[in-house]
Amino acid sequence: MTELKLIGITSENRRVYQIPRLFIRGRKIETLIIDPHFEKRHPYMNDEKIYYLVKKYLPYNEPKSAKKEGLWEYLVWEPLVYENEKKIHRLIACFHEIKTDFLGIVHCFRIKKSKYEKKN
């Protein structure tokens, strides 16, 4: 049974989920908002996979990069691996400076494994 509970859809067609509390970078997150634009080019990705990656990696790992733009902070986490797929993913998320109880998912997709393979 999924821990994702759909509680709404925004006017921009973003899906809003209530999730069990996670602590990510010192923030208490209870809402996950997923932008669906990844579906056009990455049909293998879905909200369940994204939530799995968020729950498994984000509370325990610092992002690879972070960029502040106004009230938003955009963060990139990689390499992330979904269960036993052995495929590496990049997840781009955002935090709002004032509304701190949600995590926005901007994008999530596979990246080339060779970038993380050890060189001989």
Rosetta blueprint (number, residue, H / E / L):
1 M L
2 T L
3 E L
4 L L
5 K E
6 L E
7 I E
8 G E
9 I E
10 T L
11 S L
12 E L
13 N L
14 R L
15 R E
16 V E
17 Y E
18 Q E
19 I E
20 P E
21 R E
22 L E
23 F E
24 I E
25 R L
26 G L
27 R E
28 K E
29 I E
30 E E
31 T E
32 L E
33 I E
34 I E
35 D L
36 P L
37 H L
38 F H
39 E H
40 K H
41 R H
42 H L
43 P L
44 Y L
45 M L
46 N L
47 D H
48 E H
49 K H
50 I H
51 Y H
52 Y H
53 L H
54 V H
55 K H
56 K H
57 Y H
58 L L
59 P L
60 Y L
61 N L
62 E L
63 P L
64 K L
65 S E
66 A E
67 K E
68 K E
69 E E
70 G L
71 L L
72 W E
73 E E
74 Y E
75 L E
76 V E
77 W E
78 E E
79 P E
80 L E
81 V E
82 Y L
83 E L
84 N L
85 E L
86 K L
87 K L
88 I E
89 H E
90 R E
91 L E
92 I E
93 A E
94 C E
95 F E
96 H E
97 E L
98 I L
99 K L
100 T L
101 D L
102 F E
103 L E
104 G E
105 I E
106 V E
107 H E
108 C E
109 F E
110 R E
111 I E
112 K L
113 K H
114 S H
115 K H
116 Y H
117 E L
118 K L
119 K L
120 N L
